[in-house]
Amino acid sequence: MKLMLPIGADALNRHIHCVLGLAKQAGFSTENIAISSSEEGEAVVIQYEENIRYISSDVLGSTFRTGDSALNSDVRVRYLHDMDESKLSSSLATATQGDVYITVASRSRWLDVWSCRDNVIKASAAASLITDHTEHLAWLVVSIALDFPLEDAVMVARAGCVSRETWPSHLDQFPVPVIENTNLGIRVGWAVEASALPFPTVSKSKLGLYPVVDNVDWVAQLLEQGIKTVQLRIKQPDLPDLEQQIEKAIELGRRHDAQVFINDYWQLAIKHGAYGVHLGQEDIEVANLKQLAEQGIALGLSTHGYYELLRIVQIHPSYIALGHIFATTTKDMPSKPQGLIRLELYQRLIDSIPYGQELGYPTVAIGGIDLKTAPAVWSCGVTSLAVVRAITLADDVPAVIQQFNSIMDGRLDG
């Protein structure tokens, strides 16, 4: 990878070298990143093997007009825009994907606001003003070069300006994703309604191996094998016996004193008194989380990076799923595999977040995990391993369960 900086951007160059050093300490591979000068005087150029990305900023001399994409940059960072929240809201209608506004003055705290993924406006709240723009830009550039999506890169850049001498890993260093703001057109009503109603906590020791299966017969078989946590994930909503399978799975969970989570079908889970529900990021916009919390139903939520993780802890779920760790064919994924380095970093952050009367949410690693990869995933400090094909395609299910348990017992015993 080539990272090409505008000629004369000496301060940015120094900051980028520093951030790359911290990234290397955190475990990222940075040896293949070569830094040189670019003839693109108003932009940083990131040249990958197959594509090129441009990052422009007013601190590099780039000039912007509302909705202007004349520089053809993938990311356009504005520090010197001199806008408050109400003024910015009037120009967001013409914002294009990749527009980032740093340190917007709000009524309570400074905001970072950006347009991301199909021009959806997102924002995060921070406690202080960014005073060193080149340091922040360096963190943003390096995060993007390391292939973090824009929403995660914005979160890391702000946190990096706080942690400074280490890769950020504590909740206090990170900004808070905005979940409701009228001026910016951000409204996620579920969070506002549910945030005052913490979901039931789950026992970390009881989570254990976490098979995800697609029919109730598997649920029955696994509970008979002593599994204490299982998820029923049926992808066909028009299945004739869908409700009957969900009802039976819930009853089996009660009979075996097990934690049976129903994926997606939260209405049926409420109707039949499920122990728990698991939802993806796309589901939490429409599910009645307030009703789930009021019914005392445990809630597991999927996350795919810093932004989503910090977003959902505001509603106090029962556990956090981190994925997908490796490539998987069991589900179409909008994100790229997270890998072990990021998994360990997410776990460090989660371990600093209050959960009930202790620190650290229960975490479930998911995505492409099998007996070969399980030891490395488990060593990242997660609470549970979610497995799909490693169980459902096994020739000897009891033996495979025992092997997974041996891997997980190793750390618990130590």
C-alpha positions in Angstrom: 0.0 0.0 0.0 1.2 3.5 -0.8 0.2 6.4 1.4 1.0 9.6 -0.5 0.9 13.0 1.3 0.8 16.5 -0.2 4.2 18.1 -0.6 4.9 20.3 2.5 2.6 18.4 4.8 5.4 17.8 7.3 3.3 17.9 10.5 0.8 15.5 9.0 3.7 13.2 8.0 5.0 13.2 11.5 1.6 12.4 13.1 0.9 9.6 10.6 4.3 7.9 11.4 3.4 8.1 15.1 -0.1 6.7 14.6 1.3 3.9 12.4 3.7 3.0 15.2 0.8 2.8 17.7 -1.1 0.7 15.2 1.9 -1.7 14.9 2.0 -2.0 18.7 -1.7 -2.9 18.7 -1.0 -5.7 16.3 -1.9 -4.3 12.9 0.4 -5.1 10.0 1.9 -1.8 8.9 5.2 -2.9 7.3 3.6 -2.8 3.8 2.6 0.8 4.1 5.0 3.1 2.2 4.8 6.9 2.7 5.7 9.3 0.0 4.8 12.6 -1.5 1.9 13.2 -3.9 1.3 15.7 -6.6 -2.3 15.8 -5.5 -1.7 19.0 -3.5 -5.0 19.1 -1.7 -5.5 15.5 -0.8 -4.0 12.4 0.8 -3.9 9.5 -1.6 -4.2 5.9 -0.4 -3.2 3.5 -3.2 -4.2 -0.1 -2.6 -3.4 -3.0 -4.9 -6.7 -2.7 -6.7 -8.0 0.8 -6.1 -7.2 4.4 -5.0 -8.9 6.5 -2.3 -8.6 10.3 -1.9 -9.0 12.1 1.4 -9.2 15.9 1.1 -9.4 18.4 3.9 -9.5 22.2 4.5 -6.3 21.9 6.6 -4.6 20.7 3.5 -5.8 23.7 1.5 -8.8 22.0 0.0 -11.7 24.4 -0.6 -15.3 23.2 -0.4 -18.7 24.5 -1.4 -21.9 23.0 -0.2 -22.3 19.7 -1.9 -19.1 20.2 -3.9 -17.4 17.0 -5.0 -15.2 18.6 -7.6 -12.1 17.2 -6.0 -13.5 13.7 -6.5 -12.4 12.7 -3.1 -13.8 9.6 -1.3 -13.7 11.5 2.0 -13.9 15.3 2.5 -13.0 16.4 6.0 -14.0 19.9 7.1 -12.4 21.3 10.3 -12.6 25.0 9.6 -16.3 25.2 8.5 -17.3 27.5 11.3 -20.8 25.9 11.6 -23.0 25.2 14.5 -25.5 22.4 14.6 -28.5 24.4 13.3 -26.4 26.0 10.4 -25.0 22.6 9.4 -28.4 21.0 9.2 -29.5 23.3 6.4 -26.6 22.1 4.2 -26.9 18.4 4.9 -29.5 17.9 2.2 -26.8 18.3 -0.4 -24.1 16.4 1.5 -22.5 13.5 -0.4 -21.2 10.3 1.0 -17.9 10.9 2.6 -18.5 14.4 3.8 -17.2 14.7 7.4 -17.7 17.8 9.6 -15.4 17.8 12.7 -16.3 19.7 15.8 -19.7 21.1 15.1 -21.0 23.3 18.0 -24.1 21.8 19.6 -26.1 22.9 22.5 -24.3 20.6 24.9 -21.2 19.1 23.4 -19.1 19.2 20.3 -20.2 16.9 17.5 -18.6 15.1 14.6 -21.1 14.7 11.8 -20.7 12.7 8.6 -22.6 11.3 5.6 -22.1 7.6 5.3 -23.4 4.6 3.3 -26.2 5.8 1.0 -25.8 9.3 2.4 -27.3 8.5 5.8 -26.3 11.2 8.2 -24.5 10.0 11.4 -23.0 11.9 14.3 -21.0 11.3 17.5 -20.8 13.5 20.5 -17.4 14.4 22.1 -16.6 16.3 25.3 -13.9 18.6 23.8 -12.9 20.7 20.8 -10.3 19.2 18.5 -7.3 21.6 18.8 -4.7 19.8 16.6 -6.4 19.2 13.3 -3.4 17.5 11.7 -3.2 15.0 14.6 -6.9 14.1 14.1 -6.5 13.9 10.4 -3.6 11.5 10.8 -5.7 9.2 12.9 -8.5 9.3 10.4 -6.1 8.6 7.4 -4.4 5.7 9.2 -7.8 4.2 10.2 -9.1 4.4 6.7 -5.8 3.0 5.3 -6.2 0.0 7.7 -9.6 -0.5 6.1 -11.9 0.6 8.8 -15.3 1.8 7.5 -15.8 5.6 7.7 -18.0 5.4 10.8 -15.4 3.5 12.7 -12.5 5.7 11.4 -14.3 8.8 12.8 -14.7 7.1 16.2 -11.1 6.0 16.3 -9.7 9.3 15.2 -11.5 11.2 18.0 -10.5 8.6 20.6 -6.9 8.6 19.3 -6.6 12.3 20.1 -7.4 11.4 23.7 -5.3 8.2 24.1 -2.4 9.7 22.2 0.4 7.3 23.3 -1.6 4.0 22.8 -4.3 2.7 20.5 -7.6 3.7 22.2 -9.1 1.0 24.3 -11.2 2.6 27.1 -14.8 3.8 26.9 -13.8 7.2 28.3 -11.6 7.9 25.3 -14.3 7.3 22.7 -17.1 9.7 21.5 -20.7 8.6 21.8 -22.8 7.8 18.7 -25.8 10.2 18.5 -29.0 8.3 18.5 -31.4 11.2 18.3 -31.0 14.7 17.0 -33.8 16.7 15.3 -31.6 19.2 13.6 -29.5 16.5 12.0 -32.5 14.3 11.1 -31.2 11.5 13.3 -33.9 9.5 15.1 -33.8 6.0 16.4 -36.7 6.0 18.8 -36.0 2.5 20.1 -32.9 3.7 21.9 -34.5 6.7 23.5 -37.4 4.5 24.8 -35.3 1.5 25.8 -32.2 3.1 27.3 -33.9 3.6 30.7 -34.8 -0.2 30.8 -31.7 -2.4 31.1 -32.2 -5.8 29.7 -31.6 -8.9 32.0 -28.0 -9.7 32.6 -26.7 -13.1 31.6 -24.2 -15.3 33.4 -20.9 -15.3 31.6 -20.0 -18.7 33.0 -23.3 -20.1 31.7 -23.0 -18.8 28.1 -20.4 -21.3 27.1 -20.4 -22.8 23.6 -23.2 -21.1 21.6 -24.5 -23.1 18.6 -26.7 -21.3 16.1 -29.1 -23.7 14.4 -31.9 -23.5 11.9 -34.5 -25.9 13.2 -36.0 -27.0 16.6 -34.8 -30.6 16.2 -31.2 -29.3 16.5 -32.2 -27.3 19.6 -33.6 -30.5 21.2 -30.5 -32.5 20.3 -28.0 -30.0 21.6 -29.9 -29.4 24.9 -29.8 -33.1 25.4 -26.0 -33.0 24.9 -25.8 -30.5 27.8 -25.5 -27.3 25.8 -26.8 -24.4 27.9 -27.0 -21.6 25.3 -28.4 -22.0 21.8 -29.9 -19.8 19.1 -32.7 -20.7 16.8 -32.1 -18.8 13.5 -34.7 -19.7 10.9 -34.2 -17.7 7.8 -37.5 -18.5 6.1 -40.3 -16.2 7.6 -42.9 -18.0 5.5 -42.1 -21.5 6.9 -45.5 -23.2 7.7 -44.5 -24.4 11.1 -42.4 -21.3 12.1 -44.4 -20.4 15.1 -44.6 -24.0 16.3 -40.8 -24.4 16.1 -40.3 -21.2 18.1 -42.8 -22.2 20.7 -41.3 -25.7 21.1 -37.7 -24.3 21.3 -38.8 -21.9 24.1 -40.4 -24.8 26.0 -37.3 -27.0 25.5 -35.2 -24.2 27.0 -37.4 -24.1 30.1 -37.3 -27.8 30.5 -33.5 -27.9 30.3 -32.9 -24.7 32.2 -31.1 -23.3 29.2 -30.7 -19.9 27.5 -32.6 -20.3 24.2 -32.4 -17.2 22.0 -34.8 -16.6 19.1 -33.3 -14.8 16.2 -35.3 -12.0 14.6 -38.9 -13.1 15.4 -39.3 -10.9 18.5 -43.1 -10.7 18.3 -43.3 -14.5 18.6 -40.7 -14.5 21.3 -42.8 -12.1 23.3 -46.0 -14.1 22.6 -44.5 -17.4 23.9 -42.4 -16.0 26.7 -38.9 -16.6 25.3 -35.8 -16.4 27.5 -34.0 -14.3 24.9 -34.0 -12.6 21.5 -31.0 -12.0 19.2 -31.2 -9.1 16.7 -29.0 -7.7 14.0 -28.2 -4.0 13.4 -30.9 -3.8 10.8 -33.5 -5.2 13.1 -33.1 -2.9 16.0 -34.6 0.0 14.1 -38.0 -1.7 13.9 -38.2 -4.1 16.9 -40.0 -2.9 20.0 -37.1 -3.0 22.4 -39.0 -1.3 25.1 -41.6 -4.1 25.1 -38.8 -6.7 25.1 -37.2 -5.0 28.1 -40.5 -4.7 30.0 -41.2 -8.5 29.5 -37.8 -9.3 31.0 -36.5 -10.9 27.8 -32.7 -11.1 27.4 -31.4 -9.3 24.3 -28.3 -10.1 22.3 -27.2 -7.7 19.6 -24.8 -8.1 16.6 -22.1 -5.6 16.0 -19.5 -5.2 13.3 -17.1 -2.5 14.6 -16.5 0.4 17.0 -19.5 2.6 15.9 -22.1 -0.1 16.2 -20.6 -1.4 19.5 -20.7 2.1 21.1 -24.1 2.7 19.7 -25.8 -0.3 21.2 -24.3 -0.2 24.7 -26.5 2.8 25.2 -29.5 0.5 25.5 -27.7 -2.0 27.9 -28.3 -5.3 26.0 -27.7 -8.7 27.7 -24.7 -9.6 25.5 -22.8 -8.3 22.5 -22.0 -10.4 19.5 -18.8 -9.5 17.7 -18.4 -10.5 14.1 -18.0 -11.8 11.6 -14.5 -12.9 12.6 -13.6 -14.9 9.6 -15.3 -15.3 6.2 -18.5 -17.2 6.4 -21.0 -18.6 3.9 -23.9 -19.1 6.3 -25.1 -15.5 5.9 -24.7 -12.6 3.5 -22.6 -10.0 5.3 -22.4 -6.3 4.5 -19.1 -5.9 6.3 -15.7 -7.5 5.9 -14.3 -10.1 8.2 -13.0 -8.5 11.4 -10.0 -10.7 12.1 -8.3 -11.4 15.4 -6.5 -8.1 15.9 -9.8 -6.1 15.8 -11.6 -8.7 17.9 -9.0 -8.3 20.7 -9.3 -4.5 20.5 -13.1 -4.6 20.7 -12.8 -6.9 23.7 -10.4 -4.5 25.5 -12.9 -1.7 24.9 -15.9 -3.8 26.1 -13.9 -4.8 29.2 -14.0 -1.1 30.3 -17.8 -0.7 29.9 -20.0 -1.2 33.0 -22.3 -4.2 32.9 -24.6 -4.6 35.8 -22.4 -4.4 38.9 -19.2 -5.3 37.1 -17.1 -4.3 34.1 -17.3 -5.9 30.7 -20.3 -7.1 28.7 -20.6 -10.8 27.9 -19.3 -11.2 24.3 -20.0 -13.8 21.7 -17.5 -14.2 18.8 -19.2 -15.4 15.6 -18.3 -16.0 12.0 -16.3 -18.9 10.5 -15.2 -20.3 13.8 -14.2 -24.0 13.9 -12.0 -26.2 16.0 -8.9 -25.0 14.1 -9.5 -21.3 14.7 -11.3 -21.5 18.1 -8.1 -21.4 20.3 -6.9 -18.1 18.7 -10.4 -16.6 18.9 -10.8 -17.7 22.5 -7.4 -16.2 23.4 -8.8 -12.7 22.5 -10.8 -12.8 25.8 -14.3 -13.3 24.5 -16.9 -14.9 26.7 -18.4 -17.3 24.2 -17.9 -18.9 20.8 -20.8 -19.0 18.4 -20.6 -21.9 15.9 -22.8 -23.0 13.1 -21.3 -25.4 10.6 -18.7 -26.7 13.0 -21.7 -28.3 14.8 -24.3 -28.9 12.1 -21.8 -30.5 9.7 -19.9 -32.5 12.3 -19.8 -36.3 11.9 -19.7 -36.8 15.7 -21.5 -33.9 17.4 -20.9 -35.0 21.0 -17.1 -35.3 20.3 -17.0 -31.9 18.7 -18.8 -30.3 21.6 -16.3 -31.9 24.0 -13.4 -30.5 21.9 -14.8 -27.0 22.0 -15.4 -27.3 25.7 -11.9 -28.4 26.3 -10.6 -25.3 24.5 -12.8 -23.0 26.5 -12.1 -24.8 29.8 -8.4 -24.3 29.3 -8.6 -20.5 29.8 -11.2 -20.8 32.6 -9.0 -23.3 34.5 -5.9 -21.1 34.0 
